[in-house]
């Protein structure tokens, strides 16, 4: 039986962690849709046309080294603003969402565009300073030489671009459950999300 959980929100708000934990709790498949755009953005960095990169994307492209790097994050945000790129990746995401056994997808337009009929929609957010601190710690932990201020500026640029794009802008679905993780532990955020899913399944 298909059951879709759509999780949206800005970068470093915790949506990926919540999505993975919720998927594991319920035994659902999980797709970080941002990886599709990061992999597409990564392919454009060698000069490949963005639409070509999206239409020819391979599963192995999702395993490229360090798709979480700041340069690739910016490239992903740029290609995500191209309507033809988004269109090329929609069918894959929708098919994944309705697979038997349940699915959790996290991204920026899951509840609004990809899966507007999802059984559960969550919008995970946090303050700019909290998100920047989290992402800075993550990047430094991976060996990147980058300042907190640079990370904060990067996040704000991405938020502005993602929220202002004409196609599938970053925003909460009208019926999404809002989850502000600024002052929450991971365990508290996950528990809140699980409660919302259990309520919808009851």
N, C-alpha and C positions, 0 to 999 in steps of 0.2 A: 504494500500500500504506500502510495506517495504521500509525503508530508514535508513541506518546505518551510525552512526557517530562514528568513532574510535579515541580514545584519548589516546596517550601513553606519557610516560615520567618518569623520576626518582621520587623518593619519595619527598614529600613536595614541589614540583614545582608548585602546584596549580591545577593539572589536575582533582582531585576529585571535587573541588569547581567549576571549569569551567564546568565539565561534568554535575553536578547537576543543575546548573543554566541554561545551554543550554537545558537540557532535560525539565526543567520546562517551559522555554520560548516557546518551540515548542510543548509541550504536549506529549513528547516522554517518553518511559520507560527508566529507567537508571539502569545499573548494574556496580557496583564497583567490577571488577573481582579479585582485590587483596584480597577481603574478602574471596573468595573461597580458596585461598592459605593460608590466615591467619587462616581460620577455619580448614583447613587440618593440618597446622602446629600446631595449638592448640591441636588437637587430638593426635598428635604424642608425645606431652609433657608428656602423661601418659604411654608412651611405645608402643602405637599403631603403627604398620608399616605404613609408609607414603603412599604406594600404596593402602593398605587396607583402610586407612582413606579417601583417595580421592574417591575410588570407592563406599564407603558406606556413603559419605557425605549427610547429610540431610539439608533441608531448615532451620530447627531449629538450626543447628550448626552455621548459620550465625548470630544468635542472642546471641551468647555466650558473657559473660561480658568482656568488655575491650579487644576486638580483636585488638585495636590500640596500645597496650602496646609494649615497645621495645623488650622484650623477644619473644613475638609472632611474631614481625616483622622479627627478625632473623630466627626464626623457619620457617616462611613462605618463606623467601629467600632460605633457605636450601632445602625445599621440592620442590620449584619451579624449582630447577636445576635437578630434577629427571625426565627423559623423560616419564616414565610410569605414573607419577602423572599428567603431563601436558596433556598426551593423554586421561586420564580418565576424564578430565574436559573440553576438547575441544567441545564435542557435545553439552553440556549444553549451553556453551557460544554462539556457532553458531546458535543454535535454538532461543535463546533469541534475537540475533542480527537481525534476519529476521522476527521477529514477526510483525503482522499487526499494523500499526499506528506509526511505527518508533521506533528506539532504539539508545541509547547512551551507549557505553561501554568504560570504562577507565581501563588501565592496563599498561603492558610493552611490549606486543606482539600482540596487537589487530590489528593494521594496517598492520603488517608484516606477521602474522601467522593465527590468528583467523579469521579476516575479511579483507583479502587482496583486496577484491573487494568493500569495503565500499565506499559509495558515497562521504563521507568527511573523511579525515584523518588529525588529528592535533598532533603535537609533542610539548608538553608543558615542558619547562625547566626553570631553574634559576641557579644562581651561588651557589656554595657549601655553602658559608657563609650565604647567604640569606635563603636557604632551611633549614640549621641547626637552624638558629634563629627562623624560623617559627615553626619547629617541636619541638624545646625546649619549646617555649611558650605554644604550644598545650599540651605537656606532663605535664609541671608544672601546667597548668590550670586544669588538671585532677588529680592532687595530686601526681604525680610521683616525687621522689627525685632524680634528675639526672642533671648533669652539661651540659653546652653548649658544652664543649670539647668532652664529651662522646657521645653526640648526633651527633656531626660532624663526629667523628670516625665511629660511627655506620652507618651513611649514606654512607660514603666513602667505607666501607666494603661491604655494600649491593650493591652499584653501581658497584664495581669491580666484585663481584660475579655474579650479574645479567647480566653484559655486557660480561663476559668471558664464560658463560655457553655454552655448545655445542648445546643445544636445545633451540630455540627461544630466543636468546640473546636480551637484551635491546638495541634497536636502532631505529632510525626514518625510516619510510617507505620512499622510494625515492620520492614519490609524496605527502608527508605530508606537511602541512602548519606549519612552525615553529613559536612557540609563546614563547618568552623569557619574563617571568613575573618578572624578577629581580627588575625592576624599574617601574612596572605597579601596579596600584590599582586593586582590584578585579573587579571593574566595568569596567575598561579599558580592562582587559583580557577577560572578558565575552563578551563585545561588539565586540572585535576583532574576537572572535570565532563565534559569531552569524553572523557577516558579511560574514565570510568564508562559513558558512552553507547556508545563503541566496543566495550567489553567485552560489553555486552548485545546488540549487533548482530552480533557475530562468531559 
